[in-house]
């Protein structure tokens, strides 16, 4: 930061350039300059006020420092350091984020405080309307300095309009400091402050601050009445916080709220009902309607009760100003009666919000009830005339009933559009809700009616992972093509058409031809994708023509404003004689005519390499000067063509704006060629380009080994830019990946010349979040040979990975000697200080020997692991490996291994751990050993404990650690997929009857073979009121619980719980 100061000083005024570089003095100077006394300062203030005609002295009181400027204080009368810093602050005046950035780093906090002091004393006129403390790293003492009383009354924060909070200032002593600051702002705006309304706080964001009800209530009662936008999303708010907010609204403490965001909180039906009551009372008690314009309740577990309360509020006429309603992600536990209540509130009553412009109902199970009446609900909602002002409609993630039981949500939308009930519609999102020919043809016919000509955003896609084959597609695509040619979608800005069964063959061609004619000249984003092959032989014959039609559109200037282009060809290998040539022609056209393009995403498979060659030529043509991001996934292509493409990507003069590249490569010849092309002499991606690399083996044998080796060479030579994320997953064949190659790849990572010091995430043997084939539904998919060698290479690389925060390791089983295995290499890396920033560690310990377990335990006991926040240890061997004779089945953790592992868990080095998952197939005796280690492990920050998928039946050892003394911050306990006995809950009752349990909020007992006796024990535990924070209990997958017991549980467990109804079994 001090170097930055010197750079700005050198670029400032001539007077400041002549000042010696004494910024150290400026950094230490925190008081008024000695040469300018306080009396002189006051005298100058009165003189400046006297020079302002018509201004009263009282108007300047408390705000004079905000009206001061550098001209009012003579720089020559200041000490050298003070004048220098004033010059710096003047140059920063166009950057309102400066003080927030300074306050978010330990090393620069002093400068933030110093800047506020200079503004308060009138040395500079830096406007401060926004303060972002979302990443504030220090304690309550420093926060108190920043938010001191002098900063409000007549200070730089008195005119604050936007305050962004973070978890660091919303807990402990810092919470009181924040509340006091808000109270001072409230007092300042109520009286004694400036008369200027712009000095009032208008926006407060507490999103993702991990607020509990108690913390939220304190802050809600401290908010100024001027707040218009209140964001409380992503916290842990429940009924108490909702009732407090309800009181604040009903008593008129927050009369100006225009936008309220409560999404991502487990409010449940009772919390939402309390919220709705507050809105209703607030509007009744006022002569004017409540000004609320935006209400976001996504992911709040509305269920039937909450949806009914909301429907009643919407139909009451008390929120007539409402313009935006977001109810996404409330499918869990939703009943058809709840959806019907919402429909009544929006459609039946004449008092429904007349100005509603945005309605987001995605993922709410509007059409997937087996009984069918919810289809009628969707029709009722969409056929209502009360939605005539609607501009945005999102009904994404709904079942594709249109192809199975009659018209679905897409056809209902089409009908509403055709009849003119959505004439103002600008944005229609049906992501994973559309698909078949009937959907496309119905929507096309509706749009051709010409009653919704203002659509700017259209997103249609089929269900993810759904069967997309079959049928030629009907006339859906033909109809859509005609819509564009008739000019009905000429205002379109964003278009997404993906995974649509009706879009192939002639249908696909008509759409591409229509777009290529420039019928949507305002397009900024275009996403086209799907399984274009099939269709009784018709689809493949039209792909080449379709791609050429798009190419013609680019060449003729049909996409003059396009900034994002995504093309995904799934389920088809483009032939070299046809489709591959069309793909190449499209690449040359985009490269030569996509001057506005900023993001390009491509996925294809081709028999030859003509498509890759065409894209290489397009990139080299120099027309993509604005391109910032490339996402490339080549499933299959020729080696020479991909080598040309790699060379083009490494031509820096052709892509001067490139800053981000994502490469997803199968272990094929094409991937080898791509790596070799990037590694050409004089080429390669520059250090300014961040790279995410995914190597997923689709080939066999030599291709996998050669692919990994080729990319290792590229990293070692610094040709792959600034690598930030790496995922490598190959199959467990002995010939797929040699230990030597794996070690070479690992050794290339930490070498300084490879620029891999910026690597943040490494995943070996995993796909996706945990590695994971969606098609098979397993958490971890593929064994990977050579992971031990790869980690050994990281250790031998000679340099640390200072930014590495996530490490996921899937070892092959039974392959290498333990002395060169994964655990030993990992231990060496941690001991050597190579992984000091590690925050998440995921390891599959299947088939690890006792020596390897001890090495892993030494990792957990190392002082270099202090930053670890998430630890996941599990045993998994996916089919067909789990059924191989002699493979040991699924494997189990033995007593000796449990003793060794417990030493690491109890070492006391995991004091920063927040999440712990132990899916190690442990029985009660082994789990008792592990929990015994946890008792002395200083896990006081642990928030999530996942013991699912073990072989537990009793709770003796587990209960010992489940106390508030051992785990004072535990919020979630997952014991799912264990065969729990009735006596297990009696054990918990006895333990928690004598000692306080942790402040648990979420209990998960999914598929635990619970019966009536165990369920009643659970009800007694919850009913004992020893869990005041409990908001959710998961009992799904326990059919042994009788209907009578479930009915009893509904009266005891939190209303947002799952598994209390027969439908949720």
N, C-alpha and C positions, 0 to 999 in steps of 0.2 A: 504494500500500500504506500509506503514511503517513497518507493521508486516511482509509483504512479504520480505522487505529488510533485516530485522533481520534474517529471515529464510535462505536467500541466504548468508548472511554474515557468519552464523554459519557453512555453508557447503563449504566456500571458503578455500583459502590457509592457512597454519599454521600461516603465518605472520599476515594475516588479522584477524585470530581467536584470536590472542593475543591483538588485538586493542580493547580498550574499546568501548562499544556500544554507540557511540556518533553520531548516524545517524541524530539527530536533527541539529548538526553542519553541516553535509554534505548537508542537505536539504537547509540550509541557505547560503551555500557557493556557490557563482556564479561567482567568479573572479579567476584569477590565484593565486595560493598559494603564500603567502608572502615570504616563504623561497626559492622560485624559481623565481627570477626576470625575467622580460621580456628579458633583455639582455642575461641572462643565457640560457633562452629558445631558443633565436635566435642562440646563439653560438652552442648549441647542435644540432640544426637543420643543420647548415652548416657542422658540423663534420660528421653527418650521411650522408649528401649528398657527402662529400668528400670520404667516405668509399665505395661509390657505383661506381665501375669502369665504365668508358665510359658514365656516365650520366652527362649531362650538367646542369649547374645551372638554366638555363631558363626553363628546363623541370620541375623542382620542383616548380617554382614560381606559386603561387596561388593554389597549390595542396599539399604542404608539410604536412599539418596537416592530410591529408588522408593517408599518408604513415608512419605516426608516430606509435609507439606502446608503450605498457606499459614498455617495456625494455628500451626505449629511455628516459624515465622520471623516475628517481629513486623514488620508492614509499616511501622510508624512508625520502626523502626530502619534502614530502607533509604533510600538516596538517592531523590530524587523520581522520576527517570526509571525506576529499577529497580522501584519500587512501582507505577508506572503500567503498565509492561509486564507485571508479574505479574498485575495486574488484567485486562489484555487476555487473557493466556493462560488465566486462569480462565474467562473468558467463552467461550473457544474449546474448553473441555474436552469439549464434546459433539460436536466435529468432529475425528475422528482423522485426517482427510485434510489438516488444516491445514499441518503441517510439510512434507508431500510437495508441496503446492501452492506453498508458499513456496520450496522448494528447486528448483522447476522453472522459475523465472524469474530472470534475471540480477539484476534490480533488487531482488528480495526474498530472495536467497540469504542475505544477512547476517542477516536476521530468523530464517531457519530455523536457522542455526548458533547464534544468540543464544538461541533457544528451547530448543535441546538443552542449551546451557550452563546455563540457568536450571533446567531439570529436573534436570540432574546435580548442581547445587549445592543442590538441595532447596528452591528458592524457589516451586515450584508442583508440583502432583501431576497433571500431564497424562499420561494413559496413552498409550503409544505401542506398539501391537501391529502396525501396518502401516506400511511405508515404501515409497512408490511413486517410483522413480527412472527411470521409463520415458521421461520427457521432460527428463532432467537436461541442462542446456545448457552446463555449464562444464567445465573441464579437470581433470586429475588432482590439481592442487594443492588446489582447492576440494573435490573429492571426498574427498581425504585428511583435510581438516578435518572434514567431515561424518561420516566413518566412522573417526574417530580411535580409538586404543586405549582412551582414557578413556571413550568412549561405550559400550563393551561391558562391561568388568569393573566392575560396580557402577554403570554408566551407563544412560542412557535407552534405548539400543538393546540392552541385555542381555536384555530380556524380549521382544524382537521375535519375532513369530510368522509374519509374511508379508513377503516381500521381492520386489518387482517391479522387474526390471532393464530397461534400455533399451539401444539400440545405442551410445549415447554413453558408457556406462561399461563396455562389454564389448570394448574395443579399446585398443591402445596402452598407455601408462603407466597409464591408468585401470583396465585389466584387472588389473594387479598389485595395485592398491589394493583392488579388489573381492575378489580371491582372499585377500588377507591378512585382510580383514574377516571373510570366511566362516571362515577358519581360526581366528580369535580366537573366533568364536561356537562353533565346534566344541570348542575347548579349554574354553570357559566352560561348555558343557553337559556336558562329560566330567568336569569336576571343578573345584572352586574357585568355581563359580557358585552360584546359589540352589538350594535343594532343591525349589522349586516347578517341576513339569514344564511349567507353562504358559509358562515363560520360554524354552523351547526353540523354535528355528526350525522351523516345520512346513510352510510353503508357500514354494516358490521358483519364480518365473516368469522365464524367460529367453526368452520367445516373441518372435520377430521381432527378435532382437538381432544378426542377421547373423554368427552364430558359425561359425567354421571348426572343423575337427577339433582343431587345436592349441589354440585358445582354449577349446574345450569341455572338453578333457582336463584343462587346468589347473583349471578351475572345478569339474569333477566330483570331482577329488581333494581339493578344499577343502571340500566340503559337510559339514555336521554330520550325525551319525548320526540326528538327530531328524527329518529331513525326511520328510514323508509325501506331499506333493504336489510333483511335479517336472515343470514344463512347459518343454520344449525345442522347441516347435513353430515352424515357419517359419524355420528356420536353414539352414545348408549342411552339415549333419552327414552323414558317410559312414561307412565301415567302421571307421576308427580310433577315432572317437568312440563308436561302438557297442561296440567291443571294450573300450574304457576303462570304459564303463558296465557292461559284462558283468563286468569284473574287480571293480568296486566292489560289485556285487551278490554275486558268488561269494565274495568275501573278507569279506563281512559288514559292509562300510563303510556301507551304506545298508539296514539291516535293517527299517526302518519304512515303506518306500515303499508307499503305498496306491494312488496314481494316477500314471501315467507317460504323458506326452504327447510323442510323437516325430513327430507328423503334419507334413506339409509339408517333410520333409527327404529329400534324394536318397539314402537309405540303400542302396537296391538290394537284390537278393537276399542278397549277402554280408553287408551290414550288418544286415539283419533276422535272418539266421541267427546272427550273433554275438550279437545281442540275445537271441534265444531260448535260446542256449547258456548265457548268463549267468543267465537266470531258472531254467533247469533245474538248473544246478550249485548255485545259491543255495539252492534248496529241498532238494536232496539233502544238502547239507552241514549242514542244520539239523534239529533234532529236530521243529520245527514247520513246517507248510507256509508257503510264501511268502505274505505277507499281501496281495499285489497284488490290488486290486479293480477298477481301471480301466486299460485299455491302449488307447491311441490310436495307430494306425499308418496313418491316412489319408494318401494321396498320397505314399507312401514308395517307390513303384515296386517293389512286392513281386515281381512276376513269378512264374514257376513255382517257382523255388528258395526264395524267401522264403515263399511260401504253403505249400510243403511243410514247411519248418522250423517254421512256426507251427502247422500242423496236427499235427505230431508233438508239439509242446509241449502243445497243448490236450488231446491224447489220452493224455498221459503221467501224469496225476494229480498234477502238480507245481504247478498253479495252480488248486487247488480253491476258492480264495476269489474267483476272478474273477467280477465281476458285470457289467461293461460292456466290450464289445469293438467298437472302431470301425475298420473297414477301408475306408472310403469312398475313392473316386477312385483306384483301383488298376487301372483297365481297361487302361492302356497296357502292351502286351507280355504281357498275361495269357493263359495257355493253359488249356485245359480240364483238364489234369492238375493244375494248381495249385488250381483250384476244387474238384476232386475230393478233393485232400489235405485241404483245409479241412473239407469235408463229413465226411470220415472222422474227423477230429479231434473234431468236434462231435457226431457221431451214432453212430459205430461203437463207440467205446470206452466201457466202463462207468466209466472214469476221467475222462470229459469233465467240464468245470466244471459242477457240479450247481446252482450258484447264479446262473448267467448270466441277467441280467435285461434287458440291452440289447445288441442285435446290429445293427450298422449296416454294410450291404453295398452301399450305393448306388453306382452307376456302377462296376460290376465285371464287366460283360459276362457275367452269369450265364446269359443266354438268347439271345445274339445270334450264337452260332457257327453257321456255315452247315452244319456236319456234324450238328448236332442233339444230341450226347450231353450237352451242358451243361444241357439241359432236364431230363434224368434226374438230373443233379447237384442242381439246384434242388429237384426232387421229393424226392430222398433227404434233403436237408437239412431240408426242411419237414415231412417225414413222420417225422422222428426223435422219439422220446419223450424224448430228453435235453434238449429245449428247453421242458420243461413249466413252468419258472420264468420264461420270457421275458415281459417286460412291454413292451418296445419293440422293434419290428422295422421296419427301413428297407431296402426293396428298390427304391428309386427309380431312375429313369433306366435302365430296362431296355427292350429292344425289345418291340414289341407282337406277340409271336408268337402270342398267343391268337387273333388274327384271321387268321393266315396259315398256320400249320403245326400247329394244334392247341393244346391248353391251354398257356398261358404262366404267368408268375410269379403273376399275380393269381388265376388258377384254382387254382394250387397252394396259395397262401395260404388260399383259400376252403376247400379240402379239409381242410387242417390244422385250421382253425377248426371246421369242422363235426364233425370226429372228436374234438374235445376236446383236441388236442395243444397248443393255445395258449390254454388256459382263463384264464390270468392276464394276457392281453394288455391293455395300456392304451393303447398308441400304435402305430398301423399307418400307415406312410408308403409310398405307392406313386406318388410324384410322377413324371409322365411315364412311367408303366408300365402304366396302365390305358387304357381307351378304349371298346371296343365293347360291344354288348349282352350278349355271352357273359360278359364280365368282370363287369358289373354284376349280372346275374341270378345268376351263380355265387356272388358275394360276398353278395348279398342272401339267397340260400337258406342259406348257411352261417351267417350271423348269426341267421337265424330259428330255427336249431337251439337257440339260447339257451345255448350253452356258453362264450360270451365276452361276458358282460354288463358287464364292467368297462371297456370301451373308453372312453377320455377324449379321444383325439385320433385323427382319421381324415382322411387326406389322399389323395385320388384325383384324378389328372389324366391326360389323354392326352398323347401326345408333342408337344412344342412344334413348331409349324409343320407338323404332320402333317395329312393330309386328314381333315376331320371331317365331311364330308357323306356322304350315302347312308344309306338305311335309316330306318325310323321309330323305331328304338331298342328294339324288342322289348319285353320286360316287365321290363327291369332296373330302371328307375326305379320301376315299380309295386311291385316286391319291396322296394326300399329304403324306400318309403313305409310298407309294412306293418311293416318292422322297427321303425321309430320308433313306430308306433301300438301295437305289441305291448309297447313299453317296454324293448326289448333294447338301446337306445342312450340310455337316460335319463341316463346319467352323462357324456354327451359334453360336453366343454369347448371343443374346437376342431374345426371341420369345414371341409374344402376339397373342393369338387366343381367341377372346371374342365376344359374341352375334352374332355368325355366324349361320344363319339358316341351312346352309349346313353341320354343324358339329354336328351330333348326331347319335345315333344308331350305326350301323356298321362303319360309317365314323369316329365317335369319338373313337371307339375301335381301329381301324387301326392306327390312329395317336398316341394314347397312347401306343400301343404295339411297334410301331416303335421307339418312344422316349425311351421306357423302355429298348430297346435292346442296348442302348448306342450309337445310331447313331449320336448324337450331343454331344460329350464328352466335348466340350468347353463352353457349356451353363453356363452363369452366372445368367441370369434372365429368368424365365419361368412363364408365366401368361396364365392360362386356365380358361375360364368361359363361361357361357351362359345358355340358357334354354334347358337343355339336355333332358328334358322329352318330351312327345308327340311323334309326328312322327308315328301316327297310331299304337301305342303300341310298336313300335320297340325300341324307345329311352330308355325307362326305363329299358328294359331287358338288355341293354348293359352298363349301368352306373356302375354296380357292377364290371363287367369284366374290364372296362376301368380303374377304380380306382385301381384294383388289379394289372393291367399291370404297372401302374405308380409305385406302391409299389415295384413290382419286380425290376424295374429299379433302385430304390434307394438301395435296398438290394444288387444288383449285382454290384454296383459302376458305374451305367450308368450316374450319374450326379456328377462327382467328384469335379467340380468347382462351383457348384450352390450356389449363395449367396442370391438370392431373389426368393421366390416361392409364387405365388398367385393362389388360387383355389376358384372359385366362382360358386356355383351351384344355378342357379336362376330358378324360375318357376316350381320347382319340390320338393316334400317332399319325401326324401329317406326312403324307407320301411325298417322296422326292420329286415325283413327276408332276404333282399338282399343287396341293395345299402348301407345301413347303416353299414353293416359288412365290405364292401369294403372300406368305408371311414375310419373305425377304423383300418383296416389293413394298409392303407396308412399312417395314423398317427403314428403307431408303426414303420413303415419303415423309415419315415422321421426323427422321433426322434432318432432312433438308428444309422442312416447313414448320417445325414445331418450335418456333422461336420463343413462344410464351410458356412453354412447358416447364414445370418445376418438379413434378414427380412422375416417374414412369415405373409401372409394375407389369412384369411379363411372366407368363408361365406357359410352357408348351413342351411337346414331345414330337420329334420328327425323325423320319427314317434316315435322311441324309444330313446335310449341314447347310443347305441353301438359305434356310431361314436365319440361322446365326450369321451367315456371311452378309445377308442383306442388312441386318441390324448393325453389324460392324461397319459397313459402308455408310450407313445413315449417320452413325455417331461421328465418324471421321469427316463427314461433309461439313461439319462446323456450324450446323444450324441450331444446336441445342445449348446455346450460350447461357440460358437461364436455368438449366436443369440442376436441381439441388439434391434430389434423392432418386436412387435406382434400386428397385427390388426385383431380383432376377431368380427364377426357378426354372432350370432346364432339366426336365425329367429324362429326356433322351435326345441326343444330337450327335453329329459327326465330330470327330476329334479336330480335324483341320478347320472346320467352320467355327467351332468354339475357341480355337486358338486365335483366330482372327478377331473374334468378339472380345476375348480377354485383352488382346493387344489394343483394341479400340478403347476399351474402358480405361486403360492405362495411359491414354494419350491426353495429357493434362491440358494442352492448349485447345483441344476440342470440347472439353467439359470444364471450363474455368470456374463455374459456380458449384461444382459437385462437392457436397459435404457429407453425404450419407449413402452407404451401399449395403444392401443385404443380399447375400449369396446363399441360395439353398441348392445344394448340388448332390445328386445321387453319385454313388461310386461307380462311374461309367467312364468310357473313353472321352466323352464330351467334357466331363468335369476335369479330367487330366489336361485336356487341351486348353480349357479355360485358365487353369492355374499356370500352365506354361506360357500362355499369351500374356498374362499379367506380369510374369517374370522376365519378359524380354528386356534386353539391354536398353537402357535409356527410357524405359516406360515404368509402369506400375502406378498404383494409387498413391497420392501424396499424403504427407503427414496430417494434413488438414481434413482428410476424409475419414470419418468414423465407419468401421466395418463390423457387421454382424455376419458370422460364418456358421452355416449349418451343413454338415456332411452326413448324409443319411444313406446307408448302403442299400442300393437296389440291385446291384450286380453281385458277382461272386468272385472268390479267389483273388487273382492278380489285380483286378480292377480296384478293389477296396484298398489294398496295400499301396498300389501305385498312386491312387488319388490322395490319400493321406500324406504320402511322401511328397507329392508335387506341391501341396499347399504348405507343408513344412518348409520346403525350400523357399517358397515365396515369402513366408513370414521371416525366415532367417535372414533373407537378403533385403528385407524392408520394402517389399513390393506390394504388400496388402494394406497399405495405409495404416491408420490407427485402429488396430483391432480392439473391439470393446466387448464382444460376446462371441463365444465359441460353443457349438454343440456338435458332438461327434457320436454317432450311433451306428455301429456295424454289427452284423450277425455274429453268432458265436462259433462259426466254423474255424477250425484250427488254421486253415489256409487264408482266412480273410485278412487278418492284420497281424503282422509279425511283431514280436516284442521290440525288435530293433527299430522298426518304423515308428511304433508308438513312442518309444523313448526319444527318437529324433524329433517327433512332433512336439513332445513336451519340452524338450530342451530348447526348441526354437522360441518358446513363449517368452521367457524372461530376458532374452538377450536384448541389450539396449538398442542395437541397430535395427531390430525388428519392430520397434515402436510398440511392442506389446506390453509395455509398462502400464498402459491405459486399460488393460483387460479388466472388466468388472465382473464377468460371469463366465464360468467354465462348467460344461456339462458333458460328461463322458459316459456313453452308454444309455443316455436318456433322450427322449423326444418330448417336445412340448414342455409343459410346466414341470412335470416330473418324469418326463421321458416317454411318451405314453401313447400307444397306438389307439386312436379313437375307434378304429374298426373293431378291435378286440375288447375294448373297455377295460384294459388292465392299467394299473397305476404305473407300472414300469414294464417296458416291453422287451427289450433285447439285451441279452448278455453281450458284453463287449470284451474281446480278448485284448490283452496288452495294456489295460488301464494301469496296472502296477508299474509297468515299464514307462508309461506316459508320465505318471507322477514322479518316477525316478528321474526322468528327463527334466521335469520342472525344477527338481532339487539341484540337479547338476548344471542347470543353465547359468548359474553364477550370479544372478541378480534377483531381487525380490519382485513381487507383483503387488505394488503398494496400493492399488485400487481394487483388487479382487475382493468382492464381497459375497459372491455366491459360488459354491463348489458342490456339484452333484456328481457322485461317482458310483457307477454300476460295474462292478468287477465281473470278469468271467469266472465261472466256477470250476475248480479242480484243474486249473491250467498251469500256474506258475509255482515255483518254490516260494515259500512264505518269506524268505529273506530278501527276495526281490519283488515282493507283492505290494498290493495297494496300501495296506495299513502301515507297513514299515516305511514306505516312501512318503506317505502323508505325514507320519511322525517326524521324519527327518526334515521335511519342508517346514513344519510348524516350529520345530526346535531351532532351525536355522534362521527363523524370523522372516521367511519368505511370504508368509500369509498373515501378517499382523492385522489386516483390515477385514478379515473374514467375519461375515455376519450371519451367513447361512451355510450349514453343512448338512448334506444329505448323502448317506452311505447305505448301500445294500450289503449286509454282513453275512449273506448266505454262504455257507460252507467255509467261513473263515475258521482257521485253526485257533487253538488257545493262544499261541504265540502272537497271531495277528490281532486277536481281541485285546491282548495286553498292549500291543503297540497302539491300537486305537484308543485304549484307555489312557495311555500316556499323552496322547494328543489332547484329550479333555482335561488333563491335569497340568497342561503347560501354561505358564504365565503369558505366553504369546497368543492365547486363545481368548483373551479377556473381552474382545469386542463381539463375540458370538452372541447372536440374538435368537437364532432358530437352529435346532438340532433335530434331525430325523434319522433314526436308525431302524432298519426294517429288514425282513427276510422275504425274498420273493424269487420264485423261479417260475416263469410263465410257461404255458404249454408250448410245444410238446415236451419241453425239457423236464417238467415235473413228473412226467409219466415214464421217463426213460428208466429201464431197470438199473438198479444200483445208484440212481441219482439221489437217493435219500428222501424222495418225496418233496414235501414243502420245507422240511428242515425245522429244527427246534433249537432253542437256546438251552444248553446244558447248564448244570449247576456251577461247574468250574468256570465256564465262560461268563455266567452271571456275576460271580464273585469278582472276576477280573474287570468286568465292565462297571460294576458298582464303585470300584475304586476311582474311576474317572468322574462318575456322576457325583461322588461325595468329596471330590478334591477341594471344593471351595473356589475353583477357578471359573466356574460358570455363573458368577454372580450377576452377569448382565443378561442371562438367558431369559427369553420371554415366551418361547414356544418349544415344547418338548414332545416328540412323537416316538413311542417305543412299540413298534409293531414287529416284535421279535419272536412271536410264537411261543411266548413264555407261559408255563403253567403257574399255578399259585405259588409254589415253592420258589421258583426262579424270580417271579415278580416280587415276592417278599424280600429277596436279597437285593434286588435293584432299588426298591423303595427304601430299604434300610440304608443304602448308600445316599439316596436323595435326602434323607433326614438330616444328615450332616453336611449337605452340599451347598448351603447358603443360596438357595434358589428363591430368594425373597422377591425377585422381580418376575417370576414365572406367571404368565397370564393364561396360557393354554397348555393343558396336559392331555395328550391323546394316547390312550392305552387300548385302542380298538384293535380288533383282529388278533387277539391273543387267545389263550386257553384258560381264561379265568373263570372260576365259579364262586370263589369266596373273596372277601375284602379285608382280610386280617392285615396283611402288609400294606395294602393300598390305603386303608383307613388311617393307619398311623401317620402317614404324611399329609393326609387331607385335613389339616387343621389351620386355623388362621395364624398360628405361631410359625408353622413351617412354610406355608404358602400364603402370605398376607395379601397378595394381589391376584390370586387365581380367579379367573372369570369364566373359563370354559373347561368342562371335564367331559371327555368322550370315552365311554366304555362300550361302544357299539360292537356288535359281532363277537360277543363273548357269551358263553353259555352260563349265565349267572343263576345262582340258586336263590331260593327264597330266603335262606339264612344270611345271604350276603347283605340284604337290606336291613336285617335285624342287627347285624354287626355295625353298619353305618349309623343306625339309630342309637345304638348304645354309645358309640364313640362321640357322635355329635350331640348327644344328650349331656355329656359331661364336659366337653370342650367346645369352644366356638368353631364352626366350620369356616372355610375361606369365603370371601364375598362372591360366591358363584352366581353367575348370571345365566349361563347356558349349560344344561345337563342333557347329554345324549345317551340314550339307551336303545338305539335302533338295533333290531334283530338280536335281542339278548335272551330270548325264550322266557320273557316275563309272564307270569301267571297272575291270577287274581290276588293271591296272598302277597306276592312281591309288590304288586301295584298298590295295594292298600298300605303296605309299609312305606312306600314312596310318598303316598298321599299324606300319611301321618307326619313324615319328615317335613314336607313342604308346608303342611298346616301348622307346624310348630312355630312358625314365624322366625325361624333361625336363618332364613334365607330372604332377607328383605329386598335384595337386589335381583332375585330370580325373575327372568323375563321369558324364558323359553325352555321347554322340555320336549325332547324328541322320543316318542314311543312307537314310531312306525316299525312295521315288520314284526309285531308281536301279536299274532292272531289268537293266542291263548287267552288274552284278556277278554272277559265277557262283556256284553253290551251294558249290563247293569254297572259293572265296575267302571267302564269308560264314562258312563253318564255321571257317576260319582266324581271321577277325575276332572270332568269339565267344570265342576263347581269349585275345585281346589287349585288346579294348576293354572298358570298364567294363560290368558286367553289366546296368546299368539302361539301356543304349543302345537305340535304335530302329532298325529297318530291317535287322536281322541275320537275320531269318527270312523265308521266302518269303511268309508270310501278311501281312507288314508292308510289302510292296512297294507 
